[in-house]
């Protein structure tokens, strides 16, 4: 079965909010930055937990769409970032300066973070911040525009990552190897409750990069 093309299609297919999937958010500091995990829960396992750990580290505004079907979450609930139209998120995007989105990629067993999105300074700042703490969390951040296939680069104007007020955001794609490291023994299911020791320093490094970028926006 093909993946749904819209939130309305998810509902037409009989999936029920609160039973099959969850929409949750916290809106403190939304005018600065919004952290988004649009494929959380069982859709792209581990991404909700990484996003929430960063939100907790910095008190950032956040949004989560998470699937909780027993199986087939990706096939039933994954709406592409360029088509993602859940109403709660659509209402939040115009309020924030930039979006930092969290995704799961299956391209590499190596613990990598592909950093994409249209904001060039944002990408380089986030890569530097994550890699400055690689010795603590074991992940390596790389520029998606140089190392990843097009579908992981986050350059489309319609990508939710680029739909904040600035028109350019930052997209983090965590490889399967990265998520298995953060949620041992593996991230094949919802990772909540199985956070590895590496998650806290990783979240701190992403928070530090986000804080730097918000300072840039304040001065602009």
C-alpha positions as CSV (number, residue, x, y, z in Angstrom):
1,X,0.0,0.0,0.0
2,X,1.4,3.4,-0.9
3,X,2.2,5.9,1.8
4,X,-0.5,8.5,2.5
5,X,-0.2,11.8,0.7
6,X,-2.0,13.9,3.3
7,X,-3.4,14.0,6.9
8,X,-6.9,13.8,5.4
9,X,-5.9,10.5,3.7
10,X,-4.7,9.1,7.0
11,X,-8.2,9.8,8.4
12,X,-10.0,8.5,5.4
13,X,-8.1,5.2,5.7
14,X,-9.7,4.8,9.1
15,X,-6.8,5.7,11.4
16,X,-7.9,7.4,14.6
17,X,-6.2,10.2,16.5
18,X,-5.5,9.1,20.1
19,X,-5.7,5.4,19.2
20,X,-3.4,4.9,16.2
21,X,-1.4,8.0,16.3
22,X,-0.7,11.0,18.5
23,X,-0.3,14.8,17.9
24,X,1.4,16.6,20.8
25,X,3.2,19.9,21.2
26,X,4.7,22.4,23.6
27,X,4.7,26.0,22.5
28,X,7.2,27.8,24.7
29,X,9.6,30.0,22.7
30,X,7.8,29.2,19.5
31,X,8.7,32.6,18.0
32,X,12.4,31.6,18.0
33,X,12.6,28.0,16.9
34,X,10.3,25.0,16.6
35,X,11.5,21.5,17.0
36,X,9.5,19.0,14.8
37,X,9.4,15.2,14.8
38,X,6.8,14.6,12.1
39,X,7.5,10.8,11.8
40,X,7.7,9.8,15.5
41,X,6.7,6.7,17.4
42,X,6.9,3.7,15.2
43,X,7.1,5.6,11.9
44,X,10.8,6.5,12.2
45,X,11.7,5.0,15.6
46,X,13.8,7.1,18.0
47,X,13.1,10.5,16.3
48,X,10.5,11.5,18.9
49,X,12.8,10.8,21.7
50,X,15.8,12.7,20.2
51,X,13.6,15.7,19.6
52,X,12.1,15.6,23.1
53,X,15.5,15.3,24.7
54,X,16.6,18.4,22.9
55,X,13.4,20.3,23.8
56,X,13.9,19.3,27.5
57,X,17.5,20.5,27.3
58,X,16.6,24.0,26.2
59,X,12.9,24.5,26.9
60,X,12.3,24.8,23.1
61,X,8.9,24.7,21.5
62,X,8.2,21.3,19.9
63,X,5.7,19.3,17.8
64,X,5.3,15.6,17.4
65,X,3.3,13.3,15.2
66,X,3.8,9.8,16.4
67,X,2.4,6.4,15.2
68,X,1.4,3.6,17.5
69,X,0.1,0.9,15.3
70,X,1.3,-2.6,16.2
71,X,2.9,-2.9,12.7
72,X,3.0,-0.9,9.5
73,X,3.4,2.5,11.0
74,X,5.5,3.9,8.1
75,X,3.2,2.6,5.4
76,X,0.1,3.8,7.1
77,X,1.2,7.1,8.7
78,X,4.3,8.5,6.9
79,X,3.3,11.7,5.1
80,X,6.4,13.2,3.3
81,X,7.8,16.4,4.7
82,X,6.9,18.2,1.5
83,X,3.3,17.2,1.8
84,X,2.9,17.2,5.6
85,X,-0.3,19.1,6.4
86,X,-1.5,18.2,9.9
87,X,-3.5,21.2,11.0
88,X,-1.8,21.8,14.4
89,X,1.6,22.0,12.8
90,X,0.4,24.2,9.9
91,X,-0.8,26.7,12.6
92,X,2.5,26.7,14.3
93,X,4.9,27.1,11.4
94,X,4.1,30.7,10.6
95,X,4.8,31.7,14.2
96,X,8.4,30.5,14.3
97,X,11.6,32.0,12.8
98,X,13.0,28.6,11.9
99,X,12.3,24.9,12.1
100,X,14.6,22.2,13.2
101,X,13.2,18.9,12.1
102,X,14.2,15.3,13.2
103,X,14.0,12.3,10.9
104,X,15.3,8.8,10.6
105,X,17.3,7.6,7.6
106,X,18.1,4.0,6.7
107,X,21.0,4.9,4.4
108,X,23.9,4.0,6.7
109,X,24.8,1.6,9.5
110,X,27.5,4.1,10.6
111,X,26.2,6.5,13.3
112,X,25.7,9.5,11.2
113,X,23.6,12.6,11.3
114,X,22.9,14.0,7.8
115,X,22.3,17.8,8.3
116,X,20.2,19.4,5.6
117,X,17.8,22.2,5.1
118,X,18.0,25.5,3.1
119,X,19.8,27.5,5.9
120,X,23.5,27.2,5.0
121,X,24.7,28.9,8.2
122,X,22.3,26.7,10.2
123,X,23.7,23.5,8.7
124,X,27.3,24.5,9.3
125,X,26.6,25.6,12.9
126,X,24.7,22.5,13.7
127,X,27.4,20.2,12.2
128,X,30.1,22.0,14.2
129,X,28.1,21.8,17.4
130,X,27.3,18.1,17.1
131,X,30.8,17.2,16.1
132,X,32.4,19.1,18.9
133,X,30.8,16.6,21.3
134,X,31.4,13.4,19.2
135,X,33.7,12.0,21.8
136,X,30.8,11.9,24.2
137,X,27.9,10.7,22.1
138,X,29.7,8.8,19.3
139,X,27.8,10.3,16.3
140,X,29.3,12.2,13.4
141,X,27.4,15.0,11.6
142,X,27.9,15.5,7.9
143,X,26.5,18.0,5.4
144,X,23.6,16.3,3.6
145,X,24.2,18.4,0.5
146,X,27.6,16.9,0.1
147,X,27.1,13.3,1.3
148,X,23.4,12.3,1.1
149,X,20.9,11.5,-1.7
150,X,18.5,14.3,-2.7
151,X,15.6,13.0,-0.7
152,X,17.6,13.5,2.5
153,X,18.8,17.1,1.7
154,X,15.7,19.0,2.8
155,X,16.1,21.7,0.1
156,X,12.5,21.9,-1.2
157,X,10.6,25.1,-0.4
158,X,7.6,22.9,0.5
159,X,9.6,20.9,3.0
160,X,8.2,21.7,6.5
161,X,11.8,22.4,7.6
162,X,11.8,25.5,5.3
163,X,8.3,26.8,6.2
164,X,9.1,29.0,9.2
165,X,9.1,32.8,8.8
166,X,12.7,32.8,7.5
167,X,12.0,30.4,4.7
168,X,15.0,28.3,5.6
169,X,15.5,25.7,8.3
170,X,17.7,22.8,9.4
171,X,16.9,19.1,8.9
172,X,18.5,16.3,10.9
173,X,18.4,12.8,9.5
174,X,19.6,10.2,11.9
175,X,21.0,7.0,10.3
176,X,19.8,3.6,11.5
177,X,23.3,3.1,13.1
178,X,22.9,6.4,15.0
179,X,19.5,5.5,16.4
180,X,20.7,2.0,17.3
181,X,23.5,3.6,19.3
182,X,21.2,6.0,21.0
183,X,18.5,3.4,21.8
184,X,20.2,0.0,22.5
185,X,20.0,-2.8,21.7
186,X,18.3,-1.3,18.6
187,X,15.7,1.2,17.5
188,X,13.4,-1.1,15.6
189,X,10.5,-0.2,17.9
190,X,9.4,2.9,19.9
191,X,12.6,3.8,21.8
192,X,11.0,5.4,24.8
193,X,12.3,4.1,28.1
194,X,15.5,2.7,26.4
195,X,17.5,5.8,26.1
196,X,21.3,5.1,25.9
197,X,23.9,7.2,27.8
198,X,24.8,8.9,24.5
199,X,21.5,10.7,24.1
200,X,22.0,13.3,26.8
201,X,25.3,14.7,25.4
202,X,23.9,14.6,21.9
203,X,20.8,16.5,22.9
204,X,23.1,19.1,24.7
205,X,25.1,19.6,21.5
206,X,22.0,20.1,19.4
207,X,20.6,22.5,22.0
208,X,23.9,24.5,21.9
209,X,23.7,24.7,18.1
210,X,20.1,25.8,18.2
211,X,20.9,28.5,20.8
212,X,23.7,29.9,18.6
213,X,21.3,30.1,15.6
214,X,18.6,31.8,17.7
215,X,21.2,34.4,18.7
216,X,22.0,35.0,15.1
217,X,18.3,35.6,14.3
218,X,17.9,38.0,17.2
219,X,20.7,40.1,15.8
220,X,19.4,40.1,12.3
